[in-house]
Amino acid sequence: MTTATAELAAFLRTRRERLDPRDFDLPVRRSRRTPGLRREEVAELAGVSVDYVVRLEQARGLRPSAAVVEALSAALRLTDGERAYFFDLARQRPRGTGEPATTAEPSLARLVDDLSPLPAMLLNHRFDILAWNGEMARLLLDFGTLPPSRRNAMWLCLLHPEIREYYVDRERVVREGIAHLRAAWAAHPDDPVLTALIAECTGGNEEFARLWAERDVRGTGRAGKVLRHPGAGVIAVDFEVLVPLRDSGQRLLIGRPADEASRAALRSCAGSPG
């Protein structure tokens, strides 16, 4: 697993190389040997020295200030998720205190049950499943049959032999899952369990390793997935991720049917009358 400094360097290089000089009204000369903008061009856009950009991209021990991170984010035209990732790598975002949550906060566990008949579950920052209701178990898997170390939404999505085949658009789901996981690691680089999870996925799955190297970043939020349920057929579900103000280390994931056919399929899946 790479260090945050080395990751910051690689991240900046990949973002710079993805940019098209024509979008910045810069000349596209044949002398350009590498894709994207030159370091000199990024430095000018961000208002920093070329040497500073070189040292950042070579992981030479710099810790950019919040102002520099903001300037480089604008110069590189980072998305909101990529910008947050950059701030995390530079250690410029406020961090929570205490150990990661490993058990569900009781009131949130009750809320998960109260959300029935909507499928819902409670996760921590590394996507460990802390609580779930019956609808979520019937939609995906009875998590209670898994050892605690395997009750992880990302591991299930990416590596579980049955669950990973549920998704109709599996490549997109895997790509988004890896982007979520990368954002989580940047915010918690010292979490050994999260680091071990990423190492296991990288070493055990070529697809994961390839997509991880692309350094796509995405924060948690709403997302739509189409599931191929073995009993209820195709179900399109919109998932919403909410972060409680008092328990910001835990995340509430709620699924809602995306259309009427999926609503009927969810009812069938849950064993409810149509």
N, C-alpha and C positions, 0 to 999 in steps of 0.2 A: 504494500500500500504506500502510495507516495505521500510526501509531507505537504502541508498547506503551502509552504513557500514554493516548492517545485510545482504544485498544482496551479498556483497563481501564475507562475511563469508560462506554463503550457497553455493555460486558459487564455491569457492575453495574446499569445502567438496565434492560437486557432481563431480567435475573434478577429484579429487584424487580417489574417489571411483570407477570411471569408468576405471581406468588404470588396466592393467593386469601385475602382478609382473613378469610373464614369459617374457614379452617384455623388461624387464630391467635386465634379467638374475638373478633375485632374487629368492630365494627358496620359494616354495609354501608349507608352513607348515599347518598342521591341526589346529594349534593354532590360525590361522588367523580367528578372529570372524566376521570381517566385510570385504566387498569386496574392491578391489583396493589396493593401496599402504598404508603403515602406515605413520603417520606424521613424524616419525623419518627418514623414507626413503626419503620422499619429502624434508625434511630439508637438508639431506646430499647431495642430487642431486642439490639443489639450493644454497648450501653454506651458509645457515642461521641456526640459532639455532632452536632446537625443540620447545622451549618455544615461540619463535616468531611465528612459524606456528600455535601453539595451540592458542595463543592470537588472531591471525588473524581469525581463524576458529570459535572463540567464540565471535567475534565482540566486542573486548575489546578496542576499541577506537584507534587502530593503523592506521596510514596512511603510507603505504609502499612507499619508494622512487621509482623513475623510474628504478633504477638499480635492486632493489629487485623485482619489478614487472616483469622486463625482465628475471631475473633468475628463478623466479617461473613459468613464462610462458613456459620457456624451459623445466624445470623439469616436468611440467604437460603435456607437449607436446600439448599445446593449438593450435588451428587453428588460422589463421590470424584474423578471425572475433572474436573469443574468446579472443585473445590477446588484440585487440582494446577495447573490452568490459571491460576487466580487467583494462586497463589503464584509461578508463573513470570512473569506479567505484572508483579507487584510486585517481582520480582528478589529473592525471599526463599527460593528453593530453591538448594542447592549446584549449581554448574555444573561440567561437565567442562572439562578444559583441552586445548589442542592443536587441530589442524585436523580437520574431519570426515573420517571414513574414506572413501576413494575406491577402495580395493582391498580384497579380502577377506583377512582374516588367514589365513595358509596352513592352520593346523590346523582352522579353522572351514570353509574351503573343502573340505578332505578329509572333514569330518563331513557336509557337504551330500551328497557323493557316497555316503558310507557309509549314509546314511539310505534309499537305494533299497531296496525299491520304493515307499516313500512319497515323494510329490512334496515337494521342499524347495527353499528358496532363502534367500540371505543378503542382508540389506538394511542400509543405514545409516540415520541418524536422519531423513533426508529421503526415505526409501523408494526410493533408487537401488538397483537390483539388482546386487549385487557378485558373486554366484556362484549357480549353479542346477544341479540335476541333470537328467538326461534326462526323468525322469517329469514334472517341473514344466514343462519345455519342451513335452512332448507334451500336457499338460493344458491349457496356456494358449497358449503361443507360443514359437517358437525365438528367444529373446532375442538370440542371436548375429547374427541378420539385421538387428537394429535398430542405428542409430547410438548410441553410448554415451549421448548426451544424452537419448535416448528410452527408455533402460532404467530406467524409473522406474515402480514399481508403481502409484502414484497416478495418474500421467498415463495409463497404460494402462487402468486401471479407469474413469477418468472421461472420457477423450477419445479413446482409440484406437477407430476406427470399427468394428472387428470385436470386440475384447475386450469393449467396453462392452455389446454385445448378447448376450454369453454368459450374463449373469446373469438368471435367471428373475425374481427380485425386484430389478430393477435400481434402482428408486428408493431402496429401503432400503440397498442396497450403496453407492450414490452418497452418500447422506446420511451413512452411517457413515464412508466414506472421507474426506469433507470434515471430519468431526468429528475424525478422527485427524490430518489435515493441520493443522488449527487448533492442536491440542495440540502438535504438533511445532514449529510456528512460534513459539508462546509460549515454548518451551524454547530456541529458537535464533533469536531475532529479528534477529540480526546476520549471518545466513547469506545472502549475496546470491543464491546459486543457488536456495535454497528460496524466497526472496522473489520471484525472477523466475518460478519455477514457478507460484506462487499468482497473480501478476499475469497470466501468460499464460492460466491457466484462468479467472480472473475476467473478463478482457477478451474471451475467445473463446467463452464458453459461458454463455448466460443462466441456465440451470438452476443451474450452479455458483455464479454470482454471487448468485442468490436464496438458495440454501441457505447460502452463506458468510455472508451478512448475518444469518442467524438465530442465529449464534454458538453452535451446539451444539458440545460438546466431548466427546471420548472418547479415553481412553488406549489404547495398543495392548494386545492380549490375545487371548483366544480369540473366534472368531466362526464362524458357520456360513453357508455360501453354497451355493446350488443353481445349477449350471452347465448350460447347454444346449450340450454338446460336439458339434461337427459330425460327428464320426465315431462316438463312443461313446454318444450320447444324453444323457439327463438324469443328472447326477451330483451327489449331495449330499455336500459336503465340509466337515468341521470343521477349521478352521485354528487352530493354536496358535502364538503368538509368544513366543519365549524370548529373554532378554537375558543373554549370557554375563557372568559376574562380572569377568573380566579384560579384556573388550573390550566395555564397556557402550555404546559408540557403534555397535555392530553388533547386528542382530536376526536371529534364526533363525526362519523361518516354515516350519512343517511342516503338510502336509495329510493328513488321515485320512478314509477313507470313513465316512459317517454311518450307513450301513445295508448289508445284504448285497447288495442290488441295485447300490448304488453301488460296493461293493467289486469286484463282477464287472465293472462298467463301467470302473473304474480299471484293472483288469487288461487289459481289451480295449484301452483307450487306450494303455497302456504296451507293448502287444504281447506280454504274458505269457500263458502258458497258463491256462485257467480252472480 
